[in-house]
Amino acid sequence: MEALLNLLLKWPIVETYFQTYSWAWPLNEIVHFTGLILLIGTVGIYDLRLLGMAKDIPVASLQRLLPWGVFGFTITTITGLLFTTGVYANIQIPPGTVLVYDGYLQLKLVFYFLAGFNLIAFYRSGMSREAEALGPGAEASSRVKTFAGVSLVCWIAVMYFGRLVVWGQLSG
Amino acid sequence: MEFLSFFENSSLAIWLRESPSVLAYPTLLAFHTFGMAFLVGTSSAVALRLLGIASDVPLAPLRKFFPVMQIAFAVSLISGLLLLMLDAVLFLTMPVFYIKLLAIVGALTILRFLRVRVFSVPAPSEEPVLAGAMLLCWMIAITAGRVTAYAPFIGWQSGLAVLILVCVLLTGRYVVLRSSAAKTSA
Protein backbone atom coordinates (compact mmCIF):
# COMPACT_ATOMS: atom_id res chain seq x y z
CA MET A 1 0.00 0.00 0.00
CA GLU A 2 2.73 2.37 1.13
CA ALA A 3 4.90 1.44 -1.86
CA LEU A 4 2.02 1.86 -4.29
CA LEU A 5 1.12 5.29 -2.86
CA ASN A 6 4.77 6.34 -3.08
CA LEU A 7 4.90 5.21 -6.69
CA LEU A 8 1.74 7.15 -7.53
CA LEU A 9 2.28 10.30 -5.47
CA LYS A 10 6.02 10.95 -5.35
CA TRP A 11 6.55 13.35 -8.24
CA PRO A 12 10.20 14.29 -8.87
CA ILE A 13 9.18 17.33 -10.95
CA VAL A 14 7.29 18.85 -7.99
CA GLU A 15 10.14 17.93 -5.60
CA THR A 16 12.62 19.67 -7.90
CA TYR A 17 10.38 22.76 -8.03
CA PHE A 18 10.25 22.97 -4.23
CA GLN A 19 13.98 22.20 -3.91
CA THR A 20 15.09 24.71 -6.54
CA TYR A 21 13.03 27.72 -5.46
CA SER A 22 13.04 28.62 -1.78
CA TRP A 23 9.88 30.74 -2.28
CA ALA A 24 7.90 27.83 -3.77
CA TRP A 25 6.80 26.17 -0.51
CA PRO A 26 5.66 29.42 1.22
CA LEU A 27 3.93 30.54 -2.02
CA ASN A 28 2.07 27.22 -2.08
CA GLU A 29 1.02 27.74 1.55
CA ILE A 30 -0.21 31.27 0.85
CA VAL A 31 -2.28 30.10 -2.14
CA HIS A 32 -3.62 27.19 -0.02
CA PHE A 33 -4.75 29.71 2.66
CA THR A 34 -6.27 32.04 0.06
CA GLY A 35 -8.31 29.17 -1.35
CA LEU A 36 -9.38 28.12 2.14
CA ILE A 37 -10.57 31.67 2.85
CA LEU A 38 -12.61 31.85 -0.38
CA LEU A 39 -14.14 28.43 0.34
CA ILE A 40 -15.01 29.14 3.99
CA GLY A 41 -16.22 32.68 3.23
CA THR A 42 -18.68 31.82 0.46
CA VAL A 43 -19.76 28.34 1.58
CA GLY A 44 -19.89 29.53 5.20
CA ILE A 45 -22.28 32.38 4.37
CA TYR A 46 -24.41 30.01 2.25
CA ASP A 47 -24.57 27.35 5.01
CA LEU A 48 -25.28 29.91 7.73
CA ARG A 49 -28.15 31.34 5.66
CA LEU A 50 -29.62 27.85 5.30
CA LEU A 51 -29.26 27.40 9.07
CA GLY A 52 -31.36 30.52 9.58
CA MET A 53 -28.90 33.42 9.86
CA ALA A 54 -29.77 36.54 7.77
CA LYS A 55 -32.99 34.89 6.55
CA ASP A 56 -33.95 38.02 4.59
CA ILE A 57 -31.41 37.01 1.94
CA PRO A 58 -33.02 34.92 -0.84
CA VAL A 59 -30.87 31.78 -1.19
CA ALA A 60 -30.87 31.94 -5.01
CA SER A 61 -29.02 35.29 -4.85
CA LEU A 62 -26.20 33.72 -2.80
CA GLN A 63 -25.66 31.01 -5.40
CA ARG A 64 -23.78 33.53 -7.55
CA LEU A 65 -21.07 33.61 -4.87
CA LEU A 66 -20.59 29.84 -4.98
CA PRO A 67 -18.35 29.74 -8.10
CA TRP A 68 -15.83 31.64 -5.93
CA GLY A 69 -16.11 28.87 -3.36
CA VAL A 70 -15.53 26.30 -6.12
CA PHE A 71 -12.50 28.33 -7.24
CA GLY A 72 -11.20 28.35 -3.64
CA PHE A 73 -11.84 24.60 -3.36
CA THR A 74 -9.96 23.99 -6.63
CA ILE A 75 -6.86 25.98 -5.67
CA THR A 76 -6.71 24.43 -2.18
CA THR A 77 -7.00 20.96 -3.71
CA ILE A 78 -4.28 21.65 -6.31
CA THR A 79 -1.89 23.23 -3.78
CA GLY A 80 -2.70 20.37 -1.36
CA LEU A 81 -1.72 17.86 -4.06
CA LEU A 82 1.49 19.82 -4.66
CA PHE A 83 2.35 19.60 -0.93
CA THR A 84 1.70 15.85 -1.12
CA THR A 85 3.54 15.05 -4.35
CA GLY A 86 6.51 17.26 -3.38
CA VAL A 87 6.60 16.57 0.38
CA TYR A 88 9.90 14.70 0.08
CA ALA A 89 11.65 17.97 -0.76
CA ASN A 90 10.53 19.39 2.59
CA ILE A 91 10.80 16.55 5.10
CA GLN A 92 12.71 13.77 3.25
CA ILE A 93 9.84 11.34 3.84
CA PRO A 94 7.94 10.12 0.77
CA PRO A 95 4.18 10.91 0.50
CA GLY A 96 2.95 7.29 0.70
CA THR A 97 4.70 6.90 4.06
CA VAL A 98 3.16 10.16 5.32
CA LEU A 99 -0.32 9.03 4.18
CA VAL A 100 0.03 5.62 5.85
CA TYR A 101 1.41 6.85 9.18
CA ASP A 102 -0.04 10.36 9.67
CA GLY A 103 -3.39 9.91 11.43
CA TYR A 104 -4.22 13.62 11.21
CA LEU A 105 -3.78 13.67 7.45
CA GLN A 106 -6.04 10.61 7.24
CA LEU A 107 -8.70 12.32 9.40
CA LYS A 108 -8.42 15.44 7.26
CA LEU A 109 -9.05 13.36 4.14
CA VAL A 110 -11.99 11.55 5.82
CA PHE A 111 -13.73 14.87 6.51
CA TYR A 112 -12.77 16.21 3.06
CA PHE A 113 -14.52 13.27 1.37
CA LEU A 114 -17.41 13.44 3.86
CA ALA A 115 -17.94 17.07 2.82
CA GLY A 116 -17.88 15.89 -0.79
CA PHE A 117 -20.45 13.12 -0.26
CA ASN A 118 -22.63 15.55 1.69
CA LEU A 119 -22.52 17.93 -1.28
CA ILE A 120 -23.35 15.14 -3.75
CA ALA A 121 -26.33 14.20 -1.57
CA PHE A 122 -27.41 17.87 -1.56
CA TYR A 123 -27.49 18.01 -5.36
CA ARG A 124 -28.78 14.47 -6.03
CA SER A 125 -31.63 14.46 -3.53
CA GLY A 126 -33.33 17.63 -4.74
CA MET A 127 -32.30 19.56 -1.62
CA SER A 128 -30.39 22.07 -3.78
CA ARG A 129 -33.60 22.97 -5.67
CA GLU A 130 -35.48 23.17 -2.41
CA ALA A 131 -32.80 25.55 -1.07
CA GLU A 132 -32.77 27.67 -4.23
CA ALA A 133 -36.51 28.27 -3.87
CA LEU A 134 -36.11 29.81 -0.39
CA GLY A 135 -37.11 33.46 -0.75
CA PRO A 136 -36.63 36.32 1.71
CA GLY A 137 -37.57 35.21 5.23
CA ALA A 138 -38.15 31.55 4.26
CA GLU A 139 -36.99 28.87 6.69
CA ALA A 140 -35.11 25.84 5.34
CA SER A 141 -36.48 22.34 5.98
CA SER A 142 -34.72 20.30 8.65
CA ARG A 143 -32.96 18.06 6.10
CA VAL A 144 -31.53 21.13 4.32
CA LYS A 145 -30.41 22.49 7.71
CA THR A 146 -28.77 19.16 8.46
CA PHE A 147 -26.87 19.36 5.18
CA ALA A 148 -25.69 22.90 6.01
CA GLY A 149 -24.63 21.93 9.54
CA VAL A 150 -22.75 18.84 8.34
CA SER A 151 -21.03 20.94 5.66
CA LEU A 152 -19.81 23.53 8.21
CA VAL A 153 -18.64 20.89 10.69
CA CYS A 154 -16.79 18.99 7.94
CA TRP A 155 -14.91 22.05 6.68
CA ILE A 156 -13.97 23.10 10.23
CA ALA A 157 -12.71 19.54 10.86
CA VAL A 158 -10.73 19.64 7.59
CA MET A 159 -9.04 22.85 8.77
CA TYR A 160 -8.40 21.48 12.27
CA PHE A 161 -6.82 18.20 11.19
CA GLY A 162 -5.08 19.98 8.33
CA ARG A 163 -3.37 22.25 10.83
CA LEU A 164 -2.33 19.17 12.86
CA VAL A 165 -0.81 17.27 9.90
CA VAL A 166 2.73 18.36 10.77
CA TRP A 167 2.35 16.78 14.22
CA GLY A 168 1.23 13.40 12.85
CA GLN A 169 3.07 10.22 13.91
CA LEU A 170 5.82 9.68 11.39
CA SER A 171 8.12 7.49 13.43
CA GLY A 172 6.52 4.23 12.16
CA MET B 1 13.20 42.86 26.34
CA GLU B 2 13.21 41.91 30.06
CA PHE B 3 9.52 42.63 30.05
CA LEU B 4 8.93 40.35 27.04
CA SER B 5 10.92 37.51 28.58
CA PHE B 6 8.54 37.62 31.54
CA PHE B 7 5.68 36.58 29.23
CA GLU B 8 7.78 34.04 27.36
CA ASN B 9 8.68 32.34 30.65
CA SER B 10 5.21 32.38 32.24
CA SER B 11 3.81 28.97 33.17
CA LEU B 12 1.03 29.23 30.55
CA ALA B 13 3.61 29.99 27.86
CA ILE B 14 5.78 27.08 28.96
CA TRP B 15 2.84 24.65 28.92
CA LEU B 16 1.68 25.84 25.50
CA ARG B 17 5.20 25.56 24.11
CA GLU B 18 6.40 22.37 25.72
CA SER B 19 3.36 20.16 26.29
CA PRO B 20 3.37 17.16 23.95
CA SER B 21 -0.46 17.36 23.94
CA VAL B 22 -2.05 18.15 20.61
CA LEU B 23 -4.44 20.37 22.59
CA ALA B 24 -1.62 22.78 23.46
CA TYR B 25 0.35 24.53 20.72
CA PRO B 26 -1.19 22.73 17.68
CA THR B 27 -4.76 23.50 18.77
CA LEU B 28 -3.84 27.11 19.55
CA LEU B 29 -2.52 27.45 15.99
CA ALA B 30 -5.70 25.79 14.67
CA PHE B 31 -7.84 28.38 16.48
CA HIS B 32 -5.78 31.15 14.86
CA THR B 33 -6.61 29.48 11.53
CA PHE B 34 -10.37 29.26 12.34
CA GLY B 35 -10.43 32.93 13.28
CA MET B 36 -8.63 33.88 10.08
CA ALA B 37 -10.88 31.68 7.92
CA PHE B 38 -14.14 33.13 9.25
CA LEU B 39 -13.00 36.76 9.66
CA VAL B 40 -11.18 37.08 6.35
CA GLY B 41 -13.51 34.65 4.55
CA THR B 42 -16.82 36.26 5.53
CA SER B 43 -15.58 39.83 5.08
CA SER B 44 -14.05 38.92 1.70
CA ALA B 45 -17.32 37.38 0.51
CA VAL B 46 -19.05 40.63 1.51
CA ALA B 47 -16.34 42.58 -0.36
CA LEU B 48 -16.97 40.46 -3.49
CA ARG B 49 -20.65 41.46 -3.26
CA LEU B 50 -19.66 45.15 -3.08
CA LEU B 51 -17.42 44.63 -6.13
CA GLY B 52 -20.50 43.62 -8.10
CA ILE B 53 -20.40 39.82 -7.81
CA ALA B 54 -23.78 38.33 -6.84
CA SER B 55 -25.27 41.83 -7.05
CA ASP B 56 -28.74 40.33 -6.39
CA VAL B 57 -27.81 39.76 -2.74
CA PRO B 58 -29.57 42.49 -0.72
CA LEU B 59 -27.07 44.56 1.30
CA ALA B 60 -29.03 45.21 4.49
CA PRO B 61 -29.37 41.58 5.71
CA LEU B 62 -25.64 40.97 5.13
CA ARG B 63 -25.21 43.07 8.26
CA LYS B 64 -26.26 39.96 10.21
CA PHE B 65 -22.90 38.39 9.33
CA PHE B 66 -20.90 41.08 11.13
CA PRO B 67 -21.27 39.34 14.52
CA VAL B 68 -19.68 36.25 12.89
CA MET B 69 -16.74 38.45 11.88
CA GLN B 70 -16.56 39.96 15.38
CA ILE B 71 -16.43 36.54 17.07
CA ALA B 72 -13.85 35.36 14.51
CA PHE B 73 -11.81 38.50 15.20
CA ALA B 74 -11.92 37.84 18.96
CA VAL B 75 -10.73 34.25 18.36
CA SER B 76 -7.90 35.49 16.10
CA LEU B 77 -6.88 38.21 18.53
CA ILE B 78 -6.81 36.00 21.65
CA SER B 79 -5.02 33.12 19.90
CA GLY B 80 -2.71 35.65 18.22
CA LEU B 81 -1.76 37.29 21.53
CA LEU B 82 -1.04 33.86 23.05
CA LEU B 83 1.10 32.88 20.05
CA LEU B 84 2.90 36.23 20.34
CA MET B 85 3.51 35.61 24.04
CA LEU B 86 5.27 32.32 23.26
CA ASP B 87 7.85 34.01 21.04
CA ALA B 88 7.52 37.68 21.87
CA VAL B 89 11.14 38.64 21.23
CA LEU B 90 11.27 36.78 17.92
CA PHE B 91 8.07 38.32 16.50
CA LEU B 92 8.51 41.84 17.83
CA THR B 93 11.96 42.15 16.25
CA MET B 94 10.69 40.99 12.85
CA PRO B 95 9.81 43.78 10.33
CA VAL B 96 7.35 41.58 8.43
CA PHE B 97 5.30 41.08 11.62
CA TYR B 98 4.64 44.84 11.72
CA ILE B 99 3.61 44.75 8.05
CA LYS B 100 1.09 42.04 8.99
CA LEU B 101 -0.27 44.12 11.90
CA LEU B 102 -0.56 47.27 9.76
CA ALA B 103 -2.39 45.38 7.02
CA ILE B 104 -4.83 43.93 9.59
CA VAL B 105 -5.47 47.39 11.07
CA GLY B 106 -6.10 48.68 7.51
CA ALA B 107 -8.55 45.89 6.68
CA LEU B 108 -10.43 46.23 9.99
CA THR B 109 -10.68 50.01 9.62
CA ILE B 110 -12.23 49.59 6.16
CA LEU B 111 -14.52 46.82 7.45
CA ARG B 112 -15.77 49.07 10.25
CA PHE B 113 -16.34 51.92 7.78
CA LEU B 114 -18.32 49.56 5.50
CA ARG B 115 -20.46 48.36 8.41
CA VAL B 116 -21.39 51.91 9.37
CA ARG B 117 -21.68 53.54 5.94
CA VAL B 118 -22.87 50.71 3.70
CA PHE B 119 -24.67 48.15 5.84
CA SER B 120 -26.40 50.48 8.27
CA VAL B 121 -28.03 53.02 5.96
CA PRO B 122 -30.86 52.79 3.41
CA ALA B 123 -29.74 53.06 -0.27
CA PRO B 124 -25.98 53.27 0.35
CA SER B 125 -23.26 53.59 -2.27
CA GLU B 126 -21.50 50.27 -2.67
CA GLU B 127 -17.88 51.47 -2.19
CA PRO B 128 -16.18 48.99 -4.57
CA VAL B 129 -12.82 50.77 -4.23
CA LEU B 130 -12.81 50.32 -0.44
CA ALA B 131 -13.92 46.69 -0.84
CA GLY B 132 -10.97 46.12 -3.21
CA ALA B 133 -8.60 47.89 -0.80
CA MET B 134 -9.78 45.60 2.01
CA LEU B 135 -9.09 42.50 -0.11
CA LEU B 136 -5.60 43.89 -0.83
CA CYS B 137 -4.99 44.45 2.91
CA TRP B 138 -6.07 40.87 3.68
CA MET B 139 -3.81 39.49 0.95
CA ILE B 140 -0.85 41.41 2.44
CA ALA B 141 -1.75 40.25 5.97
CA ILE B 142 -2.01 36.57 4.95
CA THR B 143 1.26 36.71 3.00
CA ALA B 144 3.17 38.56 5.73
CA GLY B 145 1.72 36.28 8.43
CA ARG B 146 2.69 33.10 6.60
CA VAL B 147 6.27 34.17 5.85
CA THR B 148 7.03 34.95 9.53
CA ALA B 149 7.93 31.23 9.61
CA TYR B 150 10.75 31.75 7.08
CA ALA B 151 14.04 33.63 6.77
CA PRO B 152 13.52 37.31 5.76
CA PHE B 153 15.02 36.83 2.27
CA ILE B 154 12.68 33.93 1.49
CA GLY B 155 9.82 36.05 2.83
CA TRP B 156 10.49 38.91 0.42
CA GLN B 157 10.85 36.47 -2.49
CA SER B 158 7.54 34.83 -1.59
CA GLY B 159 5.86 38.23 -1.36
CA LEU B 160 7.09 39.10 -4.83
CA ALA B 161 5.87 35.73 -6.13
CA VAL B 162 2.39 36.40 -4.64
CA LEU B 163 2.35 39.87 -6.24
CA ILE B 164 3.23 38.45 -9.67
CA LEU B 165 0.64 35.68 -9.32
CA VAL B 166 -2.12 38.16 -8.32
CA CYS B 167 -1.24 40.46 -11.27
CA VAL B 168 -1.30 37.52 -13.72
CA LEU B 169 -4.68 36.31 -12.39
CA LEU B 170 -6.26 39.78 -12.46
CA THR B 171 -4.97 40.43 -16.01
CA GLY B 172 -6.26 37.01 -17.09
CA ARG B 173 -9.67 37.72 -15.60
CA TYR B 174 -9.78 41.16 -17.26
CA VAL B 175 -8.89 39.69 -20.68
CA VAL B 176 -11.48 36.88 -20.36
CA LEU B 177 -14.25 39.25 -19.23
CA ARG B 178 -13.43 41.73 -22.01
CA SER B 179 -13.40 39.10 -24.75
CA SER B 180 -16.68 37.59 -23.51
CA ALA B 181 -18.22 41.09 -23.40
CA ALA B 182 -17.00 41.69 -26.97
CA LYS B 183 -18.63 38.42 -28.10
CA THR B 184 -21.96 39.34 -26.50
CA SER B 185 -22.03 42.74 -28.20
CA ALA B 186 -20.96 41.34 -31.60
Interface residues (C-beta under 8 A of the other chain):
Chain A: S22 W23 P26 L27 E29 I30 V31 F33 T34 L36 I37 L38 L39 I40 G41 T42 G44 I45 L48 M53 A54 K55 D56 I57 P58 A60 S61 L62 Q63 R64 L65 W68 P136 I156 M159 Y160 R163 L164 W167
Chain B: V22 P26 L29 A30 T33 F34 M36 A37 F38 V40 G41 T42 S43 S44 A45 L48 R49 I53 A54 S55 D56 V57 P58 A60 P61 L62 R63 K64 F65 V68 W138 M139 I142 T143 R146 V147 A149 Y150 F153 I154 G155 Q157 S158 L160 A161 V162 L165
